[in-house]
Amino acid sequence: MTSSLTELDDDLVRSMSIGAVFSEFGGKIHSIDFHRKDDLLVTASEDDSVRLYDIANAKLLKTTSHKKHGTDRICFTHHPSSVICSSKYNLESTGESLRYLSMYDNRCIRYFKGHKQRVVSLCMSPINDSFMSGSLDHSVRIWDLRVNACQGILRLRGRPAVAYDQQGLVFAVAMEGGAIKLFDSRSYDKGPFDTFLVGGDTAEVCDIKFSNDGKSMLLTTTNNNIYILDAYGGEKRCGFSLEASPGTPIEATFTPDGKYMVAGGFKLPYVILVALSTIFRCRCDEGT
């Protein structure tokens, strides 16, 4: 199990170095996810495999192959050996867009049918068995791990990205044109209780995330822009553009303490780590 979090500061960040390299696979990794409580990492790769790693001991625990459906987006459930994985193949014919997989015995526990195009966003509720998926079919679907049937559908404009806050009480849906809609997860059928607009960027959204303290949101777009927003009022605290590797979207996330942002996917082999306190004091503009 993970120990208590170490609070980061600039000196500690500067002293960081590579602790381990997992070299079992040299191809493209579509998505990764860390377990919320255990020291585990899961990856979905272009060779249609799922790999489970022990990150505390730098050890590959298991590899499973999924040639029939393929692998794309992936996330842990609450159980450390169970994941949700989206499919790449046969979406229109089978509709089996999502699978609930047991890594322990390499078994598909349940199929979730509904999306007819690729799932591009996937997240698990931190408090119960609900999870959400966003697809290129311009819909967000709400599911329950315990049943096959979709529990709710939101029809949207363009490519969606979805995220729960850390309390599981609110979820955000970001879409084309810089619109972010906030929903009460207990009464999402009543519509959003708030809507933010990220002005000046009409690109499609790649991802959206809440910081662990719930104070900030992070938004990445297909034209390689990253925005940090106030989660309460939606004000844009910072926005900047980065040059990505060809065919590779920029990935970004918050550190667990919410003090830094980490981003990767650039032409050069490095990641960017930015202190949010510095950004907020400087009030950086787009393009800086």
Salt bridges, closest charged atoms under 4 A:
GLU7 OE2 - LYS259 NZ 2.38
ASP11 OD1 - ARG14 NH1 3.59
ASP47 OD2 - ARG51 NH2 3.30
ASP48 OD1 - LYS88 NZ 3.10
ASP72 OD2 - ARG118 NE 2.52
GLU96 OE1 - HIS69 NE2 2.61
ASP105 OD2 - ARG107 NE 3.13
ASP129 OD2 - ARG146 NE 3.68
ASP137 OD2 - HIS115 ND1 3.13
ASP144 OD2 - ARG146 NH2 2.67
ASP184 OD1 - ARG186 NE 3.06
ASP207 OD2 - LYS209 NZ 2.40
ASP230 OD1 - ARG237 NH2 2.84
GLU243 OE2 - LYS267 NZ 2.88
GLU286 OE2 - LYS236 NZ 2.37
